[in-house]
Amino acid sequence: MIKTVDIAHAGQSSSEALVLLEVAISNAKKEGVVAVKIIHGLGSGSIAEKVRSWAKEQEGRFRAVIPGEDYNTFNKDAVSMRSKLSNKSDRDFNNRNPGVTIFWL
């Protein structure tokens, strides 16, 4: 299963968004979820930058972190992750959406 979590809310700071991200990842691991798709939007780009910077700091914690613009059939991590999903339908797959980041747990 891929769990989708929206952390981009109007008026929210990037620090608040990172707290939501941590909670979403922790809860997903407890629930046995395969992957978490974080919707961070684009807006000014600050939340997207913070999410991806945080992901780099967490190196080794995840099987892969896949930016939405690289979430496609040409990305070996994306293809491998999707092979573990029972429901493979995802409108962001192959759509180069820079407003999301996928964490393969």
C-alpha positions in Angstrom: 0.0 0.0 0.0 1.1 3.6 -0.7 -0.2 6.1 1.8 -0.7 9.7 0.7 -0.2 12.5 3.1 -0.7 16.2 2.3 1.6 18.4 4.4 1.2 21.6 2.4 -1.3 23.8 4.0 -1.7 27.5 3.5 0.0 29.6 6.2 2.0 26.6 7.5 5.7 26.9 8.2 8.2 24.5 6.8 9.0 23.5 10.4 5.4 22.5 10.9 5.3 20.6 7.7 8.4 18.6 8.7 6.7 17.6 12.0 3.7 16.3 9.9 6.2 14.5 7.7 7.9 12.7 10.6 4.5 11.7 12.1 3.3 10.4 8.8 6.5 8.3 8.2 6.4 6.9 11.8 2.7 6.0 11.6 3.1 4.4 8.2 6.0 2.2 9.4 3.8 1.1 12.4 0.9 0.3 9.9 3.1 -1.8 7.7 2.8 0.6 4.7 5.2 0.0 1.8 5.5 3.7 0.8 4.4 7.2 1.7 3.6 9.8 -1.0 4.1 13.2 0.6 2.2 16.0 -1.1 4.3 19.2 -0.4 3.1 21.2 -3.4 5.3 23.8 -5.0 4.1 27.2 -3.9 7.3 29.1 -3.0 9.1 25.8 -3.0 10.3 26.1 0.6 8.4 23.1 1.9 9.5 21.0 -1.0 13.1 22.0 -0.4 12.9 21.2 3.3 11.3 17.8 2.7 14.0 16.8 0.2 16.8 18.2 2.4 15.4 16.3 5.4 15.3 13.2 3.3 19.0 13.5 2.4 19.8 13.9 6.1 18.0 10.7 6.8 20.1 8.7 4.4 19.9 4.9 5.0 16.5 5.2 6.8 14.5 4.5 3.7 14.9 2.1 0.8 14.5 5.0 -1.5 13.3 8.6 -1.7 11.8 9.4 -5.2 11.1 12.9 -6.3 7.8 13.2 -8.1 9.5 14.3 -11.3 11.5 11.1 -11.3 8.6 8.8 -10.3 8.4 6.9 -13.6 9.1 3.6 -15.5 12.7 4.7 -16.1 13.5 4.9 -12.3 14.6 1.5 -11.0 13.6 2.4 -7.4 10.1 3.5 -8.5 9.6 0.3 -10.5 10.9 -1.9 -7.7 8.8 -0.2 -5.1 5.7 -0.5 -7.2 6.3 -4.2 -7.6 5.6 -4.5 -3.9 2.3 -2.7 -4.1 -1.0 -4.6 -4.3 -2.8 -1.6 -5.8 -0.5 -0.1 -8.5 -2.8 2.7 -9.7 -1.3 6.1 -9.0 -2.1 9.2 -11.0 1.4 10.7 -10.2 3.3 7.7 -11.7 4.8 8.8 -15.1 3.4 12.3 -14.7 6.5 14.2 -13.5 4.8 15.9 -10.5 7.4 18.0 -8.7 4.8 18.7 -5.9 5.3 15.2 -4.4 8.0 13.0 -3.0 7.7 9.3 -2.4 9.4 7.6 0.5 9.8 3.8 0.0 9.9 2.4 3.5 
